[in-house]
Each structure stands twice: as C-alpha cells, then as structure tokens.
Amino acid sequence: MISVRLDIILLLMLIVVLLLVSFSLYLFWERAKQLRHQERVQYYIEANKQQWFLMLHDIEPFSEQWIPCKQHEYDAIEEIFVSYIQTLSNPSICNKIYQFANDYLADYYRGRLTSRHWSVRMNSLYRVCDFQLQSLLEPCKQMRQRRITREEHYQLFKVILMFEEELFLEDMIRSPYEFAAYEYKQLMSLLSQDTLQEAMLRSDELLPECQYALVDVIGANREPRDYSYLKGLLQSEDQELRIRALKAIYQLGVAIAITPYQSFLSSEVWEERLMVAQLLQRLPYEQAAELYKKLAEDDSWHVREQAKRAIIEHENSIQDNQPKKGSNRHEHRNPSSYAVLR
C-alpha cells in the first residue's frame, strides 16, 4: 500500500517537473522569437530609413516594393511613421503618411482591432488616430458592441472626436464608464467651439467630473462670450464646480462687477474666498480697497497673503508713479512700465 502511494507521489512530482520545464522552454522560445522579431524590425529601419526619408520628402518616387507584407515590415514602418508624426509638424509629410496608411495599412489594423490580445487592440486604436484611418471608423464603432475595457472605450472617444465629432456628446453622456477629470479635460480640449457650446447647453447631463473638465477648458480658452455660462454656475450646489467656475472667470480676464461675488467674501469655503480675492484684481483698486482690507484679516493664510500682496503691489505702484526729488518732471517713462501699472 505504501509503495503504491510512493509511486503515485513520484509520478506526480515527475509530471510537475516536466510541466515546469515545458513552461520554461515555452517562455524561452517566446522570448527568443520576440528578440528575433525586434532585430528584424531594427534592421529594416536602419536599412531603409534613408529611403523613406527620400520618398516622404518627394526626392524619390514611391515604389510598390515598399508596401509591407511581413509582420516585421508593418512594425518597422509603423515605428518610422510614428517618429515622423511626433517630431515633425510638416503638413506635406504628414499627409503622405496618412495617405500611405489609408491605402496600405488600413486592412492590417482592421484585423488587429478584433485581436484577442488587449495590447494589440489598444495599439491599433492609437494608430487609427495617429494615421487618421477614417476607413476604420465603422470597425471602431462596432467594438462597442463587444465587451471592451475602460481604456479602449476612452480611446474610442478620441476616434469619434476625430471623424464624427457631432456624435461625441451623446456617446459621452451614454458612456458606461466614468473617467477622471484630467481624462475628460484631454477630450474636452479637442472639441470645436460649436461642440463646446453644445456641451454647455447640455452640461446638466454630464457627470460631475466631466463638468469640471468642461469648466477648466472654458477658462483655458479665455473666450469672453462664455462668461454668462460660468456666472450661472456660481449658483450651483456643487462646491467644486463653483470654485472652478470662479477660477475660470478669473482666467477670462473680463471686467466684472463685484455684486455677483459679494456673498463669496463670507463663504465658509476658503478656496472660494481666495478666488474672489483674485477676481478683485479685475476692479479698480479704489473699489476693491475695503474688501482687500477685510480679506487681509481672513482666517486662511492663502486668502490673507493674496489680499496683502494686492495691497503692497498697489502701494508700490503709487511710489513708482511719484517723481523722485530732483528728477526731470518731463522725463519720458519706459512704455513697459505702463503695462505693469495697468
């Protein structure tokens, strides 16, 4: 009985060892295959990068012999094209790359969009945008009918933005995934003015993080016509949205009346008081002086410092404007000093 058990144990140990050896050999073989493939890619690039330079610069004509047919050729050409797109801003060269990719690489990436490997699908989505492969718009949209990851869904938003921007907002509102504010901001920064205006009209349908991103982009764009939208957000119950709206209004650089912001001077949220302290710079100092004095005694160090800085800058500007004793009253000032005082 014991001998039988020992035989079974030895047999199991042998099987485990064989499995481990087989797995190790498989990993070694896969690694060796990857290295050989990468060597072929690098060899192709070194051997042909000069020829691609000549063709892309119209120094030599394109020949069909450069149409890829092997995996390492596709990967090498992709690497060459991506390096040109990321380092150059020459529209002529970029257009040639887009044309070649649409003519000879689209089918290759079409197949890879349905790969069972996530990294392959993601790489293909990146290249759809990099090479502006408009013919792959429909295959990309069909990916959403399958179970895809959050990262793929996010990259699909960029594809939609590039080729069918009018569908972007609806897709965003119906998205099954939530993204961080900075991710939404990346998308919002790509919107045209028309789509941005539509987003403002439908902002109540957007998730909070998306609304924050929208406000940040509006502030960065500095379009005075967006002031009324931002001003309306000051009535929101969302504290973060109010703070970002105040910051965006400040970024617009428009002249303001203090009345709509009076209540924020006594806000329980120090960030709101800080943003109002910055907004006071949009008023003539005489109108803001008393408010600065009040804020200079605020409980928050940040608010106090902002108010004190404004007071000191005003006092320094007065001193700079006063002619020094013995100086020529008719002396011309450097024009740049007026810009500082304004």
C-alpha positions in Angstrom: 0.0 0.0 0.0 2.8 2.4 0.9 4.8 1.5 -2.2 1.8 2.4 -4.4 1.5 5.7 -2.7 5.2 6.4 -3.2 4.9 5.6 -6.9 2.0 7.9 -7.3 3.8 10.7 -5.5 6.9 10.2 -7.6 4.8 10.2 -10.8 3.1 13.4 -9.7 6.5 15.0 -9.0 7.8 14.0 -12.4 4.7 15.5 -14.1 5.2 18.7 -12.2 8.8 18.9 -13.2 8.0 18.2 -16.8 5.4 20.9 -16.8 7.7 23.4 -15.3 10.5 22.5 -17.8 8.0 22.7 -20.7 6.7 26.1 -19.5 10.2 27.4 -19.1 11.1 26.2 -22.6 8.0 27.9 -23.9 8.8 31.2 -22.3 12.4 31.0 -23.5 11.2 30.2 -27.1 8.7 33.1 -27.0 11.3 35.5 -25.7 13.8 34.4 -28.4 11.1 34.8 -31.0 10.4 38.4 -29.8 14.1 39.2 -29.9 14.5 37.9 -33.4 11.4 39.9 -34.5 12.8 43.1 -32.9 16.1 42.6 -34.6 14.4 42.3 -37.9 12.4 45.5 -37.2 15.5 47.4 -36.3 17.4 46.0 -39.3 14.6 47.1 -41.6 14.6 50.6 -40.0 18.4 51.1 -40.3 18.5 49.7 -43.8 15.5 51.7 -45.2 15.0 54.9 -43.1 17.0 56.9 -45.6 14.9 55.6 -48.5 11.7 56.5 -46.6 13.1 60.0 -45.9 13.7 60.5 -49.7 10.2 59.3 -50.6 8.4 61.3 -47.9 10.3 64.4 -49.0 9.4 63.8 -52.7 13.1 63.4 -53.6 12.5 59.9 -54.9 9.2 58.4 -56.2 7.3 55.8 -54.3 7.6 52.2 -55.4 5.2 49.3 -54.7 8.2 47.3 -53.3 7.8 49.4 -50.1 4.3 48.0 -49.5 4.7 45.8 -46.4 3.7 42.1 -46.4 5.5 40.7 -43.4 4.9 41.4 -39.7 8.3 43.0 -39.1 7.8 45.3 -42.1 4.5 46.5 -40.7 6.0 47.1 -37.3 9.1 48.9 -38.7 7.1 51.2 -41.0 4.7 52.0 -38.1 7.7 53.0 -36.0 9.1 55.2 -38.8 5.8 56.9 -39.3 5.1 57.5 -35.6 8.5 59.1 -35.2 7.8 61.5 -38.1 4.4 62.4 -36.8 5.6 63.0 -33.2 8.7 65.0 -34.1 7.7 66.9 -37.2 4.9 69.4 -38.0 5.3 69.4 -41.7 1.8 69.0 -43.2 3.0 67.7 -46.5 4.9 64.8 -44.9 2.1 64.0 -42.5 -0.4 63.9 -45.4 1.8 61.5 -47.3 1.9 59.2 -44.2 -1.9 59.4 -43.8 -2.4 58.6 -47.5 0.0 55.6 -47.4 -1.5 54.3 -44.2 -5.1 54.5 -45.5 -4.1 52.8 -48.7 -1.8 50.0 -47.4 -2.1 49.7 -43.6 -5.8 50.0 -43.0 -6.6 46.4 -43.6 -3.7 45.3 -41.4 -5.1 47.4 -38.4 -8.7 46.4 -39.2 -7.8 42.8 -38.4 -5.9 43.8 -35.3 -8.9 45.6 -33.9 -10.5 42.2 -33.3 -7.5 40.6 -31.8 -7.9 38.6 -28.6 -4.9 40.5 -27.1 -5.8 43.8 -25.4 -2.4 45.4 -26.2 -2.8 44.7 -29.9 -6.3 46.2 -29.9 -5.1 49.3 -28.0 -2.1 49.8 -30.3 -4.5 49.7 -33.3 -6.8 52.3 -31.8 -3.8 54.6 -31.2 -2.7 54.2 -34.8 -6.2 54.9 -36.1 -5.8 58.4 -34.6 -2.1 58.8 -35.4 -2.6 57.9 -39.1 -6.1 59.3 -39.4 -7.5 56.0 -40.7 -11.0 57.2 -41.4 -11.9 54.0 -43.2 -11.7 52.2 -39.8 -14.3 54.4 -38.1 -17.1 51.8 -38.5 -15.0 48.8 -37.3 -14.0 51.0 -34.3 -17.7 51.8 -33.5 -18.5 48.1 -33.8 -16.0 47.4 -31.0 -18.5 48.9 -28.5 -20.9 46.1 -29.3 -18.4 43.7 -27.7 -17.2 43.7 -24.1 -14.3 46.2 -24.1 -12.2 47.7 -21.4 -12.4 51.2 -20.0 -9.1 52.2 -21.7 -10.4 51.0 -25.1 -13.6 53.0 -24.5 -11.7 56.1 -23.8 -9.5 55.8 -26.9 -12.7 55.3 -28.9 -13.9 58.7 -27.8 -10.8 60.2 -29.5 -11.6 58.3 -32.7 -15.2 59.6 -32.6 -13.9 63.1 -32.0 -11.6 62.9 -34.9 -14.1 61.7 -37.5 -17.6 62.2 -36.2 -17.4 64.9 -33.6 -21.2 65.6 -33.7 -21.7 62.2 -32.0 -19.2 62.7 -29.2 -21.5 64.3 -26.7 -24.2 61.7 -27.0 -21.6 59.0 -26.6 -20.1 60.7 -23.6 -23.5 61.0 -21.9 -24.4 57.4 -22.5 -20.9 56.0 -21.6 -21.0 53.0 -19.2 -17.6 54.2 -17.8 -16.6 57.1 -15.6 -13.2 58.8 -16.1 -11.1 61.2 -14.1 -11.4 65.0 -14.5 -8.0 65.2 -16.3 -9.0 62.5 -18.8 -12.3 64.4 -19.5 -10.2 67.5 -19.9 -8.0 65.9 -22.5 -11.1 65.1 -24.5 -12.8 68.5 -23.9 -9.7 70.3 -25.1 -10.2 68.7 -28.5 -13.7 70.0 -29.0 -14.5 72.6 -31.6 -16.3 75.8 -30.4 -19.6 74.6 -31.8 -19.4 71.3 -29.8 -18.2 73.2 -26.7 -21.2 75.4 -26.9 -23.5 72.4 -27.1 -21.7 70.9 -24.1 -22.5 74.0 -22.1 -26.2 73.7 -23.0 -26.2 70.0 -22.0 -23.9 70.3 -19.1 -26.6 69.1 -16.6 -26.5 65.7 -18.4 -22.8 65.3 -17.9 -21.1 63.6 -14.9 -19.6 65.9 -12.3 -16.0 65.1 -13.3 -16.9 65.9 -16.9 -18.5 69.2 -15.9 -15.3 70.2 -14.0 -13.3 69.4 -17.1 -15.6 71.5 -19.3 -15.2 74.5 -17.0 -11.4 74.2 -16.9 -11.3 74.1 -20.7 -13.6 77.1 -21.0 -11.3 79.0 -18.6 -8.2 78.0 -20.6 -9.8 79.1 -23.9 -10.5 82.6 -22.5 -13.5 83.4 -24.6 -15.4 86.3 -23.0 -18.7 85.1 -24.6 -18.6 82.2 -22.2 -18.8 84.5 -19.1 -22.6 84.2 -18.7 -22.4 80.4 -18.6 -19.7 80.5 -15.9 -21.5 83.1 -13.9 -24.6 80.9 -13.9 -22.6 78.0 -12.3 -22.0 80.2 -9.2 -25.5 79.2 -8.1 -24.6 75.5 -8.2 -24.9 73.4 -5.1 -21.6 71.7 -6.1 -18.8 73.3 -4.2 -16.1 72.1 -6.6 -18.0 73.4 -9.6 -18.4 76.8 -8.0 -14.6 77.0 -7.2 -13.7 76.0 -10.8 -16.2 78.5 -12.2 -14.6 81.3 -10.2 -11.2 80.3 -11.4 -12.3 80.2 -15.0 -14.0 83.6 -14.7 -10.7 85.0 -13.4 -8.9 83.4 -16.4 -11.2 85.1 -18.8 -9.7 88.4 -17.9 -13.0 90.2 -18.3 -14.1 93.3 -16.3 -16.5 92.4 -13.5 -19.0 94.0 -11.1 -18.5 92.9 -7.5 -22.2 92.4 -6.7 -22.5 88.8 -8.0 -19.4 87.8 -5.9 -20.2 89.7 -2.7 -21.6 86.6 -1.0 -18.4 84.6 -1.6 -16.4 87.1 0.6 -18.0 85.4 3.6 -18.1 81.9 2.2 -17.2 79.1 4.6 -15.0 77.6 1.8 -11.6 79.3 1.8 -11.0 78.4 -1.8 -14.0 80.5 -2.8 -12.7 83.4 -0.8 -9.3 83.0 -2.4 -10.7 83.1 -5.9 -12.8 86.2 -5.1 -9.6 87.8 -3.8 -8.0 87.2 -7.2 -11.1 88.4 -9.0 -10.9 91.7 -7.2 -7.9 92.5 -9.4 -10.4 93.0 -12.2 -11.8 96.0 -10.4 -10.2 99.5 -9.9 -8.3 99.4 -6.7 -10.4 102.2 -5.2 -13.5 99.9 -5.4 -11.7 96.9 -4.0 -9.6 98.5 -1.3 -12.0 98.0 1.6 -12.6 94.4 0.5 -8.9 93.7 0.4 -8.5 95.1 4.0 -11.2 92.7 5.1 -9.6 89.7 3.3 -6.2 90.6 4.8 -7.6 89.5 8.1 -9.1 86.3 6.8 -8.7 83.0 8.8 -7.0 81.4 5.8 -3.3 82.1 5.2 -3.7 81.8 1.4 -6.5 84.4 1.4 -4.6 86.8 3.6 -1.5 86.6 1.5 -3.4 87.2 -1.7 -5.1 90.3 -0.3 -1.8 91.6 1.3 0.0 91.1 -2.0 -2.6 93.2 -3.8 -2.3 96.0 -1.3 1.5 96.0 -1.4 1.5 96.0 -5.2 -0.8 99.0 -5.2 1.3 100.9 -2.8 4.5 100.1 -4.8 2.8 101.3 -8.0 1.9 104.7 -6.3 5.5 105.1 -5.2 6.8 104.3 -8.7 4.4 106.9 -10.1 5.7 109.7 -7.9 8.6 111.6 -9.5 11.9 111.4 -7.5 13.3 114.5 -5.9 15.5 116.4 -8.3 14.3 114.3 -11.3 13.1 115.8 -14.5 9.3 116.0 -14.4 9.2 115.9 -18.1 11.2 112.7 -18.3 9.6 110.0 -20.5 8.8 106.7 -18.9 9.6 103.4 -20.4 6.4 102.2 -22.2 6.7 98.8 -20.5 6.1 100.5 -17.1 2.6 101.5 -18.2 1.8 97.8 -19.0 2.8 96.8 -15.5 0.6 99.5 -13.9 -2.4 98.6 -15.9 
